[in-house]
């Protein structure tokens, strides 16, 4: 549980870059929570290098340029990571299997090169999965399921 009472959440520090209504755009480096994590260096957070941009609910009245602490749900981060990485991977494997079935078992060849049908189906399913991930991302943004909250300002 975080020091602010939420289960499976992480606290980070960032700088307010812009404000829009009740939302604040924060730029944050990977912080102390990441350094102490068992997965440090292996998850998507550690690849951000120069920082990440997050949108948080600005309940504390932070202003542009303020240094703030914000809290986000670690479970939501893991769900997003799964969607971004596993949906394309699984879709590519499905395309590969369908291509092999069409090519080897049914004798269907879209192009006269060996394994071309398998490659084409794999690429096709990968592209479809990218569209699916983009749609999921838009749906999440449109539902305003932002659970990140500014918890404290530092001046």
Helices and strands as residue ranges (DSSP letters): E 9-20, E 23-28, H 32-36, G 44-48, E 52-57, E 67-73, H 74-100, I 101-105, H 116-142, E 149-154
